[in-house]
């Protein structure tokens, strides 16, 4: 490493790179955004405007050729490029963060993990939704026994986008690794596995609802965890009425929470982490109760913990300096990909798939 400030090269400056990674890197003590890689002239100017000190490169090889000047590579480019770029970065001797999904298959993810271990390098996966406000709050409620034994976990990541936007995320080409199963599905599956442990069985339904759409835009995944908990996970771009973000039923009580974590909206608006970051109004707090309807005010309101995406990069900085563990490993991401691959088979064949 090059000292107390670790220099970061960011590959990709679309939604993930410009909205999530660049601002979070810049806000993290001990990290410095050194170079942004994008071949798009408009995005190059956007990067320079947002971070006047940053270098701009047009191709990833320009970073790898300067490997001795950098301490970390962040890959926020289209999904199909994740594996080849992560492989090249690791072979250049650089620690790597890859946006989710780290790969198209669990086998590829495990191969990357093996390469990183062989080279003695950090390989982490950006699963930022582990630091959503609702997820942090639910995790605390479970740890403190507020709900008793968890029985069923319902998670919805729903949007109303009746017209496709196009682009690789909605492409039907399998090489693009598009569609909601691998996009938002990567988040809801990861959260379920973190909360309730490995999945023993997977059942899924995937549909292409919108005219002109090519990839799945309305998907349901049911997990039976080895712990006995059942997770029902919904991801959709076609939800005209949004359901609760979380509904968790336990032996003592249930927890219902509406609304998305405010951090993505804040980042899209150009706000940067600071005082009051990730805090939501009391009107959006979830409720805990039994035999009541939280929609009509039943149960008691539970303050939502502040969301904390900056904690991910702070943990990465600690891991790189030997002060803490990798916050999200590639092997954890591979376990989620096992579930996503099983879900794809289940939806195709109309059967439950054992893991």
Legacy VTK file of the C-alpha trace (Angstrom):
# vtk DataFile Version 3.0
C-alpha trace
ASCII
DATASET POLYDATA
POINTS 355 float
0.000 0.000 0.000
1.070 3.577 -0.528
0.470 5.067 2.918
-2.509 6.255 4.898
-4.493 7.399 1.856
-5.408 4.612 -0.540
-5.741 5.594 -4.186
-8.775 4.213 -6.012
-9.367 3.613 -9.698
-13.042 3.472 -10.696
-14.024 1.631 -13.894
-17.380 2.755 -15.222
-19.223 6.039 -14.734
-22.824 5.190 -15.492
-25.466 4.931 -12.778
-23.432 2.735 -10.436
-20.156 4.593 -10.840
-21.424 8.177 -10.772
-24.303 7.902 -8.292
-23.022 5.308 -5.834
-19.315 4.580 -5.982
-17.630 7.904 -6.743
-19.456 9.890 -4.017
-19.002 7.145 -1.420
-15.295 6.737 -2.204
-14.780 10.498 -1.977
-16.589 10.618 1.376
-14.503 7.842 2.968
-11.597 8.783 5.188
-8.451 7.051 3.988
-9.626 6.684 0.380
-8.985 9.033 -2.538
-10.672 8.798 -5.933
-7.640 8.911 -8.238
-8.894 7.890 -11.690
-12.233 7.362 -13.410
-12.346 5.147 -16.499
-15.003 5.889 -19.112
-14.822 6.210 -22.882
-17.956 8.381 -22.988
-16.994 12.075 -23.445
-20.091 13.331 -21.609
-19.370 11.103 -18.642
-15.731 12.195 -18.670
-16.864 15.796 -18.296
-19.349 14.785 -15.620
-16.560 13.135 -13.645
-14.295 16.172 -13.946
-17.122 18.478 -12.881
-17.955 16.395 -9.828
-14.357 15.694 -8.839
-12.060 18.355 -10.339
-8.908 16.630 -9.104
-9.675 13.251 -10.682
-7.757 11.780 -13.600
-9.791 10.422 -16.497
-8.820 7.375 -18.558
-10.555 5.905 -21.567
-9.727 2.202 -21.066
-9.149 -0.106 -18.076
-5.685 -1.087 -19.337
-4.569 2.455 -18.513
-5.202 1.612 -14.853
-3.562 -1.783 -14.956
-0.467 -0.247 -16.551
-0.241 2.037 -13.487
-0.899 -0.716 -10.954
1.997 0.380 -8.743
0.359 3.818 -8.357
-3.005 2.491 -7.167
-4.291 0.610 -4.124
-7.791 -0.472 -5.151
-9.859 -0.977 -8.307
-13.655 -0.590 -8.250
-15.562 -2.195 -11.111
-18.884 -0.490 -11.831
-19.130 -1.341 -15.511
-21.832 -3.493 -17.212
-22.380 -6.932 -15.694
-20.822 -8.909 -18.542
-17.479 -7.151 -17.964
-17.217 -7.913 -14.246
-15.364 -11.220 -14.467
-12.791 -10.277 -17.142
-12.035 -6.918 -15.522
-11.781 -8.355 -12.010
-9.492 -11.086 -13.326
-7.245 -8.550 -15.042
-7.092 -6.337 -11.952
-6.202 -9.214 -9.645
-3.530 -10.434 -12.047
-2.133 -6.888 -12.053
-1.767 -7.178 -8.278
-4.639 -4.896 -7.322
-7.363 -5.424 -4.704
-10.836 -5.247 -6.227
-14.404 -4.256 -5.437
-16.989 -5.496 -7.942
-20.536 -4.199 -8.113
-23.218 -6.862 -7.824
-23.668 -9.338 -9.362
-19.982 -10.173 -9.185
-20.438 -12.722 -11.993
-23.026 -14.476 -14.088
-22.524 -17.806 -12.320
-21.519 -19.032 -8.887
-18.670 -21.016 -10.446
-17.168 -17.837 -11.910
-17.489 -16.092 -8.548
-15.679 -18.937 -6.808
-12.941 -18.893 -9.449
-12.427 -15.182 -8.780
-12.337 -15.839 -5.037
-9.692 -18.513 -5.558
-7.594 -16.173 -7.701
-7.795 -13.424 -5.085
-6.786 -15.838 -2.339
-3.911 -17.158 -4.445
-2.657 -13.590 -4.988
-3.288 -12.547 -1.372
-5.606 -9.728 -2.479
-8.923 -8.367 -1.278
-11.918 -9.175 -3.481
-15.121 -7.611 -2.187
-18.630 -7.296 -3.635
-20.677 -4.107 -3.353
-23.847 -5.316 -1.656
-24.839 -1.899 -0.370
-28.357 -2.967 0.617
-26.894 -4.632 3.717
-26.612 -1.030 4.951
-30.186 0.001 4.121
-32.025 1.585 7.041
-34.804 -1.010 7.127
-32.384 -3.938 6.920
-30.261 -2.590 9.785
-33.405 -2.054 11.861
-34.787 -5.528 11.147
-31.460 -7.120 11.957
-31.452 -5.381 15.337
-35.048 -6.456 16.068
-34.136 -10.080 15.287
-30.943 -9.961 17.338
-32.826 -8.530 20.325
-35.599 -11.141 20.078
-38.373 -8.597 19.532
-40.130 -10.856 17.029
-39.398 -14.168 18.709
-38.509 -16.963 16.309
-38.739 -15.731 12.726
-41.111 -17.797 10.618
-41.640 -15.904 7.379
-39.766 -13.063 5.681
-41.483 -11.076 2.938
-39.318 -8.630 1.027
-40.415 -6.436 -1.875
-38.291 -4.261 -4.117
-40.991 -2.915 -6.405
-41.212 -0.041 -8.863
-43.779 1.284 -11.326
-42.021 1.638 -14.673
-44.594 0.640 -17.285
-42.290 1.498 -20.193
-38.892 -0.168 -20.603
-35.894 2.162 -20.563
-33.814 -0.065 -22.807
-30.092 -0.587 -22.413
-28.134 -3.607 -21.273
-29.959 -3.918 -17.928
-33.169 -4.781 -19.810
-31.560 -6.751 -22.601
-32.698 -10.285 -23.329
-29.200 -11.304 -24.442
-27.962 -13.832 -21.837
-24.424 -12.486 -22.177
-25.558 -9.139 -20.755
-26.753 -10.741 -17.469
-29.718 -8.352 -17.466
-33.201 -8.600 -15.986
-34.511 -8.083 -12.473
-33.597 -11.560 -11.225
-29.891 -10.688 -11.340
-30.361 -6.950 -10.661
-32.704 -6.351 -7.733
-32.808 -10.101 -7.082
-29.138 -9.946 -6.103
-30.106 -7.567 -3.286
-33.156 -9.324 -1.862
-31.540 -12.769 -1.980
-28.358 -11.513 -0.318
-30.383 -9.887 2.459
-32.398 -13.064 3.061
-29.264 -15.208 3.277
-27.565 -12.799 5.675
-30.616 -12.722 7.940
-31.682 -16.361 7.909
-28.804 -18.447 6.610
-28.376 -20.824 3.651
-31.257 -21.772 1.375
-32.162 -25.454 1.065
-34.818 -25.078 -1.649
-35.687 -22.454 -4.254
-38.873 -21.863 -6.230
-39.294 -18.949 -8.633
-41.630 -17.362 -11.155
-40.278 -14.897 -13.722
-42.334 -12.954 -16.240
-41.798 -10.413 -19.008
-44.849 -8.187 -18.642
-44.225 -4.919 -20.493
-44.639 -4.534 -24.246
-41.225 -4.376 -25.840
-39.429 -5.736 -22.771
-36.861 -8.482 -23.346
-35.772 -9.524 -19.836
-37.727 -10.476 -16.731
-39.439 -7.464 -15.173
-41.733 -9.165 -12.642
-40.153 -11.920 -10.559
-40.967 -13.871 -7.393
-38.532 -16.072 -5.466
-39.458 -18.373 -2.583
-36.680 -19.726 -0.377
-36.868 -22.426 2.243
-33.887 -21.817 4.489
-32.052 -24.619 6.233
-33.082 -22.844 9.457
-36.763 -23.434 8.603
-37.535 -19.791 7.808
-39.369 -19.173 4.543
-38.495 -16.085 2.503
-40.877 -14.697 -0.122
-39.019 -12.198 -2.293
-40.627 -9.955 -4.921
-38.819 -7.754 -7.450
-40.817 -5.891 -10.053
-40.866 -2.952 -12.430
-44.606 -3.427 -12.993
-46.102 -2.854 -9.533
-48.903 -0.288 -9.900
-49.419 -0.430 -6.124
-46.350 -0.923 -3.941
-46.459 -3.411 -1.099
-44.505 -3.188 2.154
-40.748 -3.253 1.763
-40.555 -5.783 4.616
-43.160 -7.895 6.371
-41.613 -10.279 8.882
-43.696 -12.697 10.952
-42.380 -14.318 14.092
-43.579 -16.307 17.073
-43.983 -13.188 19.249
-44.676 -10.353 16.837
-44.443 -9.098 13.302
-42.649 -6.138 11.738
-44.016 -4.198 8.778
-42.063 -1.461 7.020
-43.051 0.603 3.980
-40.863 2.800 1.797
-37.346 2.548 0.384
-34.185 3.594 2.180
-33.568 7.296 1.353
-29.864 7.009 0.493
-30.209 6.196 -3.215
-32.581 9.118 -3.752
-30.195 11.432 -1.906
-27.231 10.288 -4.002
-29.219 10.713 -7.220
-29.978 14.274 -6.133
-26.259 14.948 -5.766
-26.151 14.966 -1.976
-23.064 13.626 -0.228
-22.818 11.720 3.077
-22.663 13.981 6.111
-24.769 15.129 9.054
-28.230 13.571 9.005
-27.279 11.066 6.315
-29.630 8.112 5.883
-32.230 9.405 8.362
-35.893 9.080 7.448
-38.939 10.885 8.911
-40.917 9.347 11.742
-43.901 8.976 9.411
-42.025 6.184 7.589
-41.032 4.183 10.643
-42.112 0.562 10.654
-44.313 -0.997 13.297
-44.043 -4.035 15.529
-47.115 -5.775 16.879
-49.254 -8.910 16.997
-52.840 -9.391 15.846
-53.064 -5.813 14.580
-52.902 -3.956 11.266
-49.846 -1.676 11.085
-51.389 -0.035 7.993
-54.128 1.424 10.196
-51.813 2.298 13.051
-51.693 -1.004 14.922
-48.597 -2.054 16.790
-45.957 0.345 18.054
-43.725 2.469 15.850
-40.066 1.471 15.838
-37.472 4.156 15.060
-35.660 3.272 11.855
-31.895 3.205 12.204
-30.053 5.538 9.853
-28.968 3.931 6.598
-25.210 3.786 6.222
-23.789 3.033 2.759
-20.547 4.834 3.747
-19.948 2.025 6.257
-19.200 -0.362 3.394
-16.289 1.672 2.049
-15.064 2.435 5.571
-14.938 -1.320 6.178
-13.058 -1.846 2.905
-10.479 0.763 3.944
-10.021 -1.072 7.246
-9.714 -4.420 5.480
-7.042 -3.070 3.131
-4.979 -1.814 6.064
-5.390 -5.015 8.073
-7.716 -3.444 10.644
-10.845 -5.431 9.836
-12.454 -8.155 7.722
-13.726 -8.003 4.161
-17.305 -6.679 4.550
-18.739 -8.791 1.673
-16.754 -11.720 0.314
-16.954 -13.239 -3.143
-17.886 -16.567 -1.560
-20.922 -14.935 0.047
-21.824 -13.536 -3.356
-21.365 -17.005 -4.867
-23.897 -18.415 -2.398
-26.413 -15.815 -3.572
-25.636 -16.709 -7.187
-26.332 -20.371 -6.363
-29.826 -19.226 -5.410
-30.257 -17.026 -8.496
-29.181 -19.846 -10.811
-31.586 -22.218 -9.057
-34.340 -19.604 -9.379
-33.737 -19.342 -13.099
-33.980 -23.137 -13.466
-37.088 -23.244 -11.297
-38.864 -20.586 -13.339
-37.889 -22.271 -16.589
-38.973 -25.777 -15.564
-41.806 -24.947 -13.147
-40.287 -26.950 -10.286
-38.699 -26.338 -6.909
-34.915 -26.790 -6.948
-33.021 -28.280 -4.007
-29.607 -26.836 -3.159
LINES 1 356
355 0 1 2 3 4 5 6 7 8 9 10 11 12 13 14 15 16 17 18 19 20 21 22 23 24 25 26 27 28 29 30 31 32 33 34 35 36 37 38 39 40 41 42 43 44 45 46 47 48 49 50 51 52 53 54 55 56 57 58 59 60 61 62 63 64 65 66 67 68 69 70 71 72 73 74 75 76 77 78 79 80 81 82 83 84 85 86 87 88 89 90 91 92 93 94 95 96 97 98 99 100 101 102 103 104 105 106 107 108 109 110 111 112 113 114 115 116 117 118 119 120 121 122 123 124 125 126 127 128 129 130 131 132 133 134 135 136 137 138 139 140 141 142 143 144 145 146 147 148 149 150 151 152 153 154 155 156 157 158 159 160 161 162 163 164 165 166 167 168 169 170 171 172 173 174 175 176 177 178 179 180 181 182 183 184 185 186 187 188 189 190 191 192 193 194 195 196 197 198 199 200 201 202 203 204 205 206 207 208 209 210 211 212 213 214 215 216 217 218 219 220 221 222 223 224 225 226 227 228 229 230 231 232 233 234 235 236 237 238 239 240 241 242 243 244 245 246 247 248 249 250 251 252 253 254 255 256 257 258 259 260 261 262 263 264 265 266 267 268 269 270 271 272 273 274 275 276 277 278 279 280 281 282 283 284 285 286 287 288 289 290 291 292 293 294 295 296 297 298 299 300 301 302 303 304 305 306 307 308 309 310 311 312 313 314 315 316 317 318 319 320 321 322 323 324 325 326 327 328 329 330 331 332 333 334 335 336 337 338 339 340 341 342 343 344 345 346 347 348 349 350 351 352 353 354
